[in-house]
Amino acid sequence: MSLTVLSDEQIRVLLENLSHDEIEGFVDVLRNALHEYSTGTQSIDDGIIHQPDRTSVHSKFTGATTLFMPSFSGLGHAVKVVTVSSPSSDTTLPVIKPTGSVTLYSPQGPPVGFLHAQTLTAFRTALASSCLLLKRANVRTITVFGAGMQAYWHIRLALMLRGNSIREVFIINRQFSDSARATFKKIYGIPKEIKQREGWEQAQFSLLTPGYGEFDRLQKEHMRASDVIYCCTPSTEDLFDASILTSHEGRRKGRLIVAVGSYTPKMRELPREVLVQATKTHSSHLHYHKHAPEGGVVIVDTLDGAMKEAGEIIEAGLAPKQLVELGELVMIQRLAKEEEESLASQSSTDESSVSESFDKLDLSSVGSAISTVFGSDSGKSAQGSGSKRSSSQSPARSPARSPGTKSSGFLPFHRRQSSSKTSVATDDQRQVTQQQEPYTRDKHLSRWLTVGTVVYKSVGLGLMDLVVGFEIVRLAQQKGLGSHIEGFSS
């Protein structure tokens, strides 16, 4: 069996030049893996996916923290080892740029791939965020906090996947750093024919730093104008004032808000109030139709990891029932195109239709995908802040439900109680309502993901490295990239 070895530059060249079909192939592979991980569609005995906790070691001498992230799936298994500067290390020590490797193994054990981890990690994180980006009805203006590798690949994938609609990209960074220069150089260095093919040759890019006199005003304007906000910094404090997004004006527009830079309990990018607002249940006196729809939950890549490692989640005191894994939602896509078409044809007088639809939606019974996070009994929600999943086991610790199985768990969408008199449904009406529930539920979940305020927090998942790594190796072999050592495991 041969071993494929790929340097960071070889991986970068391969990913920078993906065709539209190839990038969609990456999205599909990751989406399927995350869906299987979160919904437990495999049985306990099969044990197809295992995602143990990551471990770490820290050196006070160098200020470096090394992370070890194993994972296992039907494709095989993988171990990623990455070294970074610790957020709490001595500031006089040299900064260590994230570096490491991913080793891929076949299901039987022999190693089949050895990949540099820097570009791969940034790409797979941005790829997961893009699963939500693809669902958005409007992606014209993007604000990005940070100017490093994560920031670049979030911008790059947005341009690859939604470039034909993107008009402005605002980058906010502490200073015009070397990484900021490198990011702008890479963006402007992309060949004209690729920009034209992806549809963003007229897009404008700008950098804003706190040293500019109008920083506060421009930051507020940029963020409120944005359809998507990416936070890609290893920050230990809030990146912006919460009121920019939580005030009356800030909530008029639905946005996708993504935070991927912080990964320890002491790190955070998003203000607590943003997460509290996203999970708040609104009382009946609020004029909810004037605000973008909110789902009542924060999306995370892994429930276990978010509860243990996401500083924003911990500080906000969110419980597992207020979180939903990305894998539970990525397959709600069959109505996305229909939603975009209907939104384009709606008149301006229909701005309250979303909240009215939410009012009519009975979410007292949902399918297995959502109930795996929120539990099987809406009256017995998870207590405390502990995770419901045992990290040492496969997510398939309970048998997968059949498609027709019902659960009494619920997704806490914000619904006003009607002040009008209650109507009594006939048996026939109840039967029709029950038949329409699965379609209606997916339709309104799709509506929220398409135009609502969606907050996504990622702390990283080894499974992402595994499935994206195997896909990179497959494409590299097709295109003759990298070194291939024949008979390495013989």
Buried (B, 14 or more C-beta within 10 A) or exposed (E): EBBBBBBBEBBBBBBBEBEEEBBBBBBEBBBBBBBBBBBBBBEEEEEBBBBBBBEBEEBEEBBBBBBBBBBBBEBBBBBBBBBBBBBEBEEEBEEBEBBBBBBBBBEEEBBBBBBBBBBBBBBBBBBBBBBBBBBBBBBBBBBBBBBBBBBBBBBBBBBBBBBEBBEBBBBBBBEEBEBBEBBBEBBEEBEEEBBEBBBBEEBEBEBBBEEEEEEEEBBBBBBBBBBBBBBBBBBBEBBBBBBBBBBEEBBEBBBBBBBBBBBBBEBBBBBBBBBBBBBBEBEEEEEBBEBBBBBBBBBBBBBBBBBBBBBBBBBBEBBBBBBBBBBBBBBBBEBBEEBBEBBEEEEEEEEEEBBEBBBEBBBEBBBBBBBBBBBBEBEEBBEEBEBBBEBEEBBBEEEBBEEEEBBBBBBBBBBBEEEEEEEEEEEEEEEEEEEEBBEBBBBBBBBBBBBBBBBBBBBBBBBBBBBBBBBBBBBBBEEEBBEBEEEBBE
